[in-house]
């Protein structure tokens, strides 16, 4: 069983799917509308949408005769939480390194002043 985060990152590994997600941030669209700028078939876009849907990134609604594709923005909260955890850990590591370098600089200053005299 693959976890949702892995499905999301895997789905977003494809540049066409990332572009579809970016376009859906502006509003819902039909499959035909999403397929227009690409030199691929509507069926190919449908396959991309299935991957995005399986990852929970998009859903398909029903309005009259159309089935607009909707971006499920809540999934980005999952990604953001994962990324933020590791960003914080990296930031803490850099802060510790800064503290070590500052302490080293303080201990080197008297030696450098003595050499300059």
KEDRENSE-509640 format. One record per atom (N, C-alpha, C): z, y, x. Coordinates in steps of 0.1 Angstrom, whole numbers, padded with zeros to 4 digits, always signed. Atoms other than C-alpha are relative to their C-alpha. Last residue first. Example, Ala and Ser with C-alpha at 12.3 -4.5 7.8 and 13.67 -1.06 7.14 Angstrom:
BEGIN
+0000-0011-0009/+0071-0011+0137/+0008+0011-0008/+0000-0012+0009/+0078-0045+0123/+0000+0012+0009/
END
This chain:
BEGIN
-0008-0010-0007/+0172+0435+0510/-0002-0001+0015/+0007-0013-0001/+0143+0417+0492/+0008+0010+0008/+0012+0002-0009/+0157+0382+0499/-0007+0014+0002/-0005+0002-0013/+0191+0391+0483/-0011-0001+0011/-0005-0013-0004/+0174+0404+0452/+0005+0000+0014/+0012-0009-0003/+0153+0372+0449/+0005+0014+0004/+0007+0005-0013/+0184+0351+0453/-0011+0009+0003/-0008-0004-0012/+0203+0371+0427/-0006-0004+0013/+0001-0015-0003/+0174+0368+0402/+0009+0004+0012/+0009-0004-0011/+0170+0330+0405/+0001+0014+0003/-0006+0005-0013/+0201+0321+0384/-0009+0003+0012/-0013-0007-0004/+0190+0344+0356/+0006-0005+0013/+0004-0014-0005/+0154+0331+0356/+0013+0007+0004/+0005+0002-0014/+0167+0295+0353/-0003+0013+0006/-0011+0004-0009/+0188+0304+0323/-0004-0001+0014/-0008-0012-0002/+0159+0321+0307/+0011-0002+0009/+0007-0009-0009/+0137+0291+0313/+0007+0013+0002/+0000+0006-0014/+0163+0268+0298/-0007+0009+0010/-0014-0002-0005/+0167+0291+0267/+0001-0006+0014/-0002-0014-0004/+0129+0293+0263/+0014+0002+0005/+0007-0003-0012/+0127+0255+0264/+0002+0014+0005/-0009+0006-0010/+0154+0252+0237/-0007+0002+0014/-0012-0009-0002/+0135+0277+0216/+0009-0006+0011/+0004-0012-0008/+0102+0257+0222/+0012+0010+0002/+0003+0004-0014/+0119+0225+0210/-0004+0012+0009/-0013+0002-0006/+0133+0242+0179/-0002-0004+0015/-0006-0013-0002/+0098+0255+0171/+0013-0001+0007/+0007-0006-0012/+0083+0220+0175/+0006+0014+0003/-0005+0007-0012/+0110+0206+0151/-0007+0005+0013/-0014-0004-0003/+0103+0234+0126/+0005-0008+0013/+0001-0014-0005/+0065+0228+0127/+0014+0004+0005/+0004+0002-0014/+0072+0190+0122/-0002+0014+0007/-0011+0007-0007/+0092+0196+0090/-0003-0001+0015/-0011-0009-0003/+0067+0223+0079/+0011-0007+0008/+0004-0008-0011/+0038+0199+0081/+0011+0009+0005/+0002+0009-0012/+0054+0173+0059/-0003+0008+0012/-0014+0005-0004/+0067+0199+0034/-0001-0009+0013/-0008-0012-0006/+0033+0216+0033/+0013-0004+0005/+0005-0002-0014/+0015+0183+0027/+0007+0011+0007/-0003+0012-0007/+0037+0174-0003/-0004+0002+0015/-0015-0001-0003/+0035+0210-0016/+0004-0012+0008/-0001-0008-0012/-0003+0207-0013/+0014+0002+0004/+0001+0009-0011/-0002+0179-0039/+0002+0007+0013/-0013+0006-0003/+0011+0204-0064/+0000-0009+0012/-0006-0007-0011/-0023+0222-0063/+0014-0005+0005/-0014+0003+0003/-0040+0196-0085/+0008+0006+0012/-0008+0002-0012/-0075+0211-0084/+0015-0002-0003/-0011-0009-0002/-0094+0206-0117/+0008-0003+0013/-0008+0005-0011/-0128+0191-0122/+0011+0010+0003/-0002-0008-0012/-0144+0200-0155/+0010-0007+0010/-0012+0006-0006/-0155+0172-0179/+0003+0008+0013/-0001+0001-0014/-0180+0188-0202/+0013-0006+0005/+0009+0010-0005/-0190+0182-0238/+0001-0001+0015/+0012+0001+0007/-0161+0200-0254/-0008-0012+0006/+0001-0012+0009/-0135+0204-0227/-0014-0001-0007/+0010+0001+0010/-0123+0172-0211/+0000+0012-0008/-0004-0003+0014/-0104+0172-0179/-0011-0003-0009/+0011-0003+0008/-0109+0155-0145/+0005+0002-0014/+0000+0008+0012/-0082+0155-0119/-0012+0005-0008/+0008-0006+0011/-0082+0167-0083/+0002-0010-0012/+0004-0014-0003/-0060+0163-0052/-0007+0006-0012/-0007-0009+0009/-0042+0131-0064/-0003+0015+0002/-0011-0006-0008/-0054+0110-0035/+0008+0010-0008/-0009+0011-0004/-0074+0088-0059/+0012+0005+0009/-0009+0004+0012/-0088+0120-0074/+0010-0011+0004/-0009-0011+0002/-0101+0133-0040/+0010-0003-0012/-0009+0000-0011/-0117+0099-0033/+0011+0011-0001/-0008+0012+0002/-0132+0098-0068/+0010-0001+0011/-0011-0004+0010/-0144+0134-0063/+0009-0012-0003/-0009-0009-0007/-0163+0124-0031/+0012+0003-0010/-0007+0009-0009/-0179+0095-0051/+0011+0008+0008/-0009+0008+0008/-0189+0119-0078/+0009-0009+0008/-0011-0009+0003/-0204+0142-0052/+0010-0007-0008/-0008-0001-0013/-0225+0113-0040/+0012+0009-0002/-0008+0013-0002/-0235+0105-0076/+0008+0001+0013/-0012-0002+0008/-0246+0142-0081/+0009-0013+0001/+0001+0002+0015/-0270+0136-0053/+0013+0003-0007/-0003+0014+0004/-0269+0152-0019/+0000-0002-0015/+0012+0007+0000/-0283+0184-0003/+0003-0015-0002/+0002+0011-0009/-0252+0203-0012/-0014-0007-0002/+0003-0005-0014/-0249+0238-0027/-0003-0012+0010/+0011-0009-0003/-0254+0225-0063/-0002+0004+0015/+0011+0006-0008/-0231+0194-0063/-0011+0010+0004/-0005+0003-0013/-0199+0213-0074/-0011-0006+0009/-0003-0013-0007/-0217+0229-0103/+0004-0003+0014/+0013-0006-0003/-0231+0195-0114/+0002+0013+0008/+0006+0007-0011/-0197+0179-0111/-0013+0006+0004/+0005+0012+0004/-0182+0206-0133/-0006-0007+0012/+0014+0001+0000/-0160+0233-0120/-0005-0014-0005/+0006+0013+0004/-0124+0245-0123/-0015+0000+0000/+0000+0004+0014/-0114+0276-0105/-0006-0013-0003/+0005-0012+0008/-0114+0296-0073/-0001-0003-0015/-0011-0010+0000/-0093+0270-0055/-0003+0012-0008/-0008+0002+0012/-0119+0245-0066/+0012+0009+0000/+0007-0006+0012/-0143+0258-0040/+0008-0001-0012/+0000-0014-0002/-0118+0251-0012/-0007+0007-0012/-0013-0005+0003/-0113+0216-0025/+0001+0015+0001/-0002+0001+0015/-0150+0210-0026/+0013+0005-0004/+0008-0011+0006/-0153+0223+0010/+0002+0000-0015/-0007-0012-0002/-0126+0200+0021/-0006+0012-0006/-0011+0000+0009/-0144+0171+0004/+0009+0012+0002/+0005-0002+0014/-0176+0180+0022/+0011+0001-0010/+0003-0014+0002/-0158+0183+0055/-0005+0003-0013/+0014-0003+0001/-0143+0148+0053/-0003+0014-0003/+0006+0002-0013/-0108+0143+0067/-0015+0003-0001/+0004-0013-0006/-0094+0158+0035/-0006-0001+0014/+0009-0007+0009/-0094+0125+0017/-0005+0013+0006/+0012+0008-0001/-0077+0108+0046/-0011+0006-0008/+0006-0003-0013/-0051+0135+0047/-0013-0007+0002/+0004-0014+0000/-0044+0131+0010/-0007+0004+0013/+0012-0001+0008/-0044+0093+0011/-0006+0014+0000/+0011+0006-0008/-0020+0093+0040/-0013+0001-0008/+0003-0010-0011/+0003+0117+0021/-0012-0006+0008/+0008-0011+0005/+0001+0095-0010/-0004+0009+0011/-0007-0011+0007/+0013+0064+0007/-0009+0011-0003/+0001-0012-0007/-0010+0034+0013/+0008+0011-0007/+0000-0012+0008/+0000+0000+0000/+0000+0012+0009/
END
